[in-house]
Amino acid sequence: MKVLWAVMAVFIVLLQVRLWVGEGSFAQVWQLQDKIDVQKAENAKLANRNERLYAEVLNLRSGQGAIEERARMNLGLIRKDETFFLVVEP
């Protein structure tokens, strides 16, 4: 009977070792959870950046300011209350 108890105790210890040290152990799960937390923080930062870029794209697509700036640079747009000066190089 004592041999049976000894075998069971060794078996329980072996199961505990695998639980604490082996693959899929608590230590590995904790390490992976830390990596997940770091990755989630990085993803949140990148999502924020993507939202700002998306808002800028929408502004460029629908905003009159972007269209007006492009017309000024490429087409020479002048408003009513503005004065146009043309500088000619000799």
N, C-alpha and C positions, 0 to 999 in steps of 0.2 A: 504494500500500500504506500509506503514511503517513497518507493521508486516512482510510482504513478504521480504522486504529488511533486516530486522533483522534476519529472519530465514536463508536467503542466507548468510549473514555475519557470523553467527554461523556455518553454514555448511562449509564455506570456512576455517574458523579457525580450525574446527575439521579435515578437510582434511590436513591442514598444519601441525597440531600436529602429525598426523600419518606419514607424510612425513619426519619430522625431528626427531621423537622420537621412533616410533614403529619399528616392524620387517620390514626389508628391507629399513630402513631409510638411509639417507645420512651418518649419524654417523656410522652405522653398515657397510655400504659399504666401508667407509674410513678405518675402523678397519680391515676388511677383506683384503683390498688392501695392508695394511701394513704387514699383515701375509703372503700374497702371495709374497711380495718382499723379506721378510726374508727367506721364503722357497726356492725361486729361487736362492738366494745367497748360501744357504746350498747345493742345488742341483748342482750348478756350481762347488763348492768346491769338492763335492763327484764325479762329472764327471771327474774333473781333476785328482783326485786320481785313479779313475778307468782306465783312459787312461795310467797313469804311470804303474799301475799293468799289464795292457794288454801289454804294450811295454816290460815289464820284462818277461812276459810269452812267448812272441814271441822270445825274446832273448834266453831264456832257451830252446825253441823248436828248433831254427835254428842256434843259435850261436855256434861257435866252441869252444869258451872260456869255456862255461858251460860244454860241453862234455869233453874237455880236463881236466878240474878240477875234474870231476867225475872219469875219467880214472886214474888220478893221485892218488886220495884218495882210490878208491876201487880196482884198478887193478895194481897199482904200475908202472905207465907209467914213463919212463925216456927218455929224449931227447938226441940227439947226443952230444951236448956240455955241458951236465950236469954230475956231479959226484954224484954217489949214495953211501951213507954211511949207513951201517947197524949196529945199536947199539944193542948189545946183552946183556941182563941183566944176571948177574951171578946167 
